[in-house]
Amino acid sequence: MATVSYYTPEGLQKLKEELHELKTKGRAEVARQLAEARDKGDLSENAEYDAAKDAQGHLELKISKLEEVIGNARLIDESNLDLSKVLILSKVKLKNLGNNMILNYTLVAEEEANLAAGKISVKSPIGKGLLGKSVGEIAEITVPAGQLKFEVLEISR
């Protein structure tokens, strides 16, 4: 069964651009490597040819997986998001009750996650722990470093 993932228009566009890049430049580069290795003679003892064939297999697998992800992607209509609880694409203002730090995150699909940009995956421990919470609720989340408690201060788009 295929997994449906939800994306922003920008996130889906980025995946499509990556797929296009792999299909054009990626395939052209692998074909060049194969031709170069073939020109070196006997293919039965040609390590470069074997490496190029492996690279081709990995590239085609990556293309296939990306096509599947894009095929099962759904765009999120941000205008209909419920702001009463934390959902994918919610911007959440949190207070870490352990150290009183205020944090701001946007919950996104796994492929769009970028901690430096404040985007965390809904599949991450913190993302999972926040889903469905409302303003004022405390999310107790187990992470590798232990137990964290976050108070949801604000939910926006």
C-alpha positions as CSV (number, residue, x, y, z in Angstrom):
1,M,0.0,0.0,0.0
2,A,1.3,3.4,-1.0
3,T,1.8,6.1,1.6
4,V,0.1,9.4,0.9
5,S,2.1,12.4,2.0
6,Y,0.9,16.0,2.1
7,Y,2.9,18.9,0.7
8,T,2.9,22.6,0.2
9,P,3.0,23.7,-3.4
10,E,6.6,24.7,-3.0
11,G,7.6,21.4,-1.5
12,L,6.0,19.4,-4.3
13,Q,7.6,21.6,-6.9
14,K,11.0,21.0,-5.3
15,L,10.4,17.2,-5.6
16,K,9.4,17.5,-9.2
17,E,12.5,19.6,-10.0
18,E,14.7,17.0,-8.3
19,L,13.1,14.2,-10.3
20,H,13.6,16.2,-13.6
21,E,17.3,16.7,-12.6
22,L,17.8,13.0,-12.0
23,K,16.1,12.0,-15.2
24,T,18.1,14.4,-17.4
25,K,21.5,15.3,-15.9
26,G,21.7,12.2,-13.7
27,R,21.0,9.7,-16.5
28,A,23.3,11.6,-18.9
29,E,26.2,11.4,-16.4
30,V,25.7,7.7,-15.8
31,A,25.5,7.1,-19.6
32,R,28.8,9.1,-20.0
33,Q,30.5,7.0,-17.3
34,L,29.3,3.7,-18.9
35,A,30.6,4.8,-22.3
36,E,33.9,5.8,-20.9
37,A,34.3,2.5,-19.1
38,R,33.2,0.5,-22.2
39,D,35.9,2.2,-24.2
40,K,38.6,0.8,-21.8
41,G,38.1,-2.7,-23.2
42,D,37.2,-6.1,-21.7
43,L,34.0,-5.6,-19.7
44,S,34.4,-8.9,-17.7
45,E,37.4,-7.5,-15.7
46,N,36.4,-3.8,-15.8
47,A,35.8,-2.4,-12.3
48,E,34.9,1.0,-13.7
49,Y,32.2,-0.5,-15.8
50,D,30.8,-2.5,-12.8
51,A,30.8,0.7,-10.7
52,A,29.0,2.6,-13.5
53,K,26.4,-0.1,-13.7
54,D,25.9,0.0,-9.9
55,A,25.5,3.8,-10.1
56,Q,23.0,3.4,-12.9
57,G,21.0,0.9,-10.7
58,H,21.0,3.3,-7.7
59,L,20.0,6.2,-9.9
60,E,17.0,4.3,-11.4
61,L,15.9,3.1,-8.0
62,K,16.0,6.7,-6.7
63,I,14.0,7.9,-9.7
64,S,11.5,5.1,-9.2
65,K,11.0,6.0,-5.5
66,L,10.7,9.7,-6.2
67,E,8.1,9.0,-8.9
68,E,6.1,7.0,-6.3
69,V,6.4,9.8,-3.7
70,I,5.2,12.4,-6.3
71,G,2.4,10.0,-7.5
72,N,1.1,9.7,-3.9
73,A,1.6,13.3,-3.0
74,R,-1.4,15.5,-2.1
75,L,-1.4,19.3,-1.9
76,I,-2.6,20.9,1.2
77,D,-5.2,23.6,1.0
78,E,-3.9,26.0,3.6
79,S,-7.1,28.1,3.6
80,N,-9.0,25.3,5.1
81,L,-6.6,24.4,8.0
82,D,-8.2,24.1,11.4
83,L,-6.2,26.4,13.7
84,S,-7.7,25.0,16.9
85,K,-5.2,22.1,17.0
86,V,-1.8,21.3,15.6
87,L,-1.9,19.7,12.2
88,I,0.5,19.4,9.3
89,L,1.5,22.9,8.1
90,S,0.6,24.5,11.4
91,K,3.0,27.1,12.7
92,V,3.4,26.4,16.4
93,K,4.8,28.5,19.1
94,L,5.9,26.4,22.0
95,K,7.4,26.8,25.5
96,N,9.9,24.2,26.6
97,L,8.8,23.7,30.2
98,G,12.3,22.3,31.1
99,N,14.2,25.4,30.3
100,N,11.5,28.0,29.5
101,M,12.8,28.5,26.0
102,I,10.3,29.7,23.4
103,L,10.4,27.7,20.1
104,N,8.7,28.2,16.8
105,Y,8.2,25.3,14.4
106,T,6.2,24.6,11.3
107,L,5.1,21.0,10.9
108,V,5.7,19.7,7.4
109,A,6.0,16.4,5.4
110,E,9.2,14.4,6.1
111,E,10.8,15.4,2.8
112,E,10.3,19.1,3.5
113,A,11.8,19.0,7.0
114,N,14.6,21.5,7.6
115,L,15.5,22.2,11.3
116,A,17.6,25.2,10.4
117,A,14.5,26.8,8.8
118,G,12.3,25.7,11.7
119,K,10.5,23.1,9.7
120,I,10.0,19.7,11.5
121,S,8.6,16.5,10.2
122,V,5.2,15.4,11.4
123,K,6.9,11.9,11.6
124,S,9.6,13.2,14.0
125,P,9.1,12.5,17.8
126,I,8.3,16.2,18.5
127,G,6.1,16.4,15.4
128,K,4.1,13.3,16.4
129,G,3.8,14.5,20.0
130,L,2.4,17.9,18.9
131,L,-0.2,16.7,16.4
132,G,-3.7,17.2,17.6
133,K,-2.7,19.4,20.6
134,S,-4.6,22.6,21.3
135,V,-3.4,26.0,22.7
136,G,-2.7,25.6,26.4
137,E,-2.1,21.8,26.2
138,I,1.1,20.2,27.4
139,A,2.8,17.8,25.0
140,E,5.0,15.2,26.8
141,I,7.4,13.9,24.2
142,T,10.0,11.2,24.6
143,V,13.2,11.9,22.6
144,P,16.6,10.1,22.7
145,A,17.8,12.6,25.3
146,G,14.8,11.9,27.6
147,Q,11.4,13.3,28.3
148,L,10.5,16.9,27.1
149,K,7.4,18.9,28.0
150,F,6.2,21.6,25.7
151,E,3.3,23.9,26.2
152,V,1.5,24.9,23.0
153,L,1.3,28.8,23.2
154,E,0.0,29.6,19.7
155,I,-1.1,27.9,16.5
156,S,-1.2,29.8,13.2
157,R,-0.7,29.3,9.5
